[in-house]
């Protein structure tokens, strides 16, 4: 069964991934606005002995670097000879895992801001939100992440979603 007749057309891989990525962004952005409006205060002082002061940056770093490592390690076994549909599915599922690994520490940072009122977790949460925004799935990122044959590159580049 080819890609055109399979369970998902080739152009739908990137489209569905963009929709899911947008939902991740929307949820995180909405929560950020909600938390800022509800808390309505910013404190720059760091309370001695507050575990959130160390936990939030640590989880943010783990999410940032962990998401990059996860993406590389999951896509590394792919070969040019593998079926295009399998490579696209692997890219799609790995990208979803990467987005979740970025969003989880961002959510933790926003909750920490809500609990403490300290601006540091809020800034970290917003930085992770912006990093998630930069991770928007594109055809170029797909081409760089998975090994593709010349024929597959042509098929991906000249799809309707690429215009």
WOHU-V21328 format. One record per helix or strand. SS is the DSSP state (a for helix, b for strand). FROM is the first residue (numbers start at 0). LEN is the number of residues. If there is no record, write none. Layout:
[[SS:FROM:LEN] [SS:FROM:LEN]]
//
This chain:
[[a:9:30] [b:42:1] [a:51:25] [a:83:33] [b:117:1] [a:118:16] [a:138:7] [a:149:8] [a:159:3]]
//
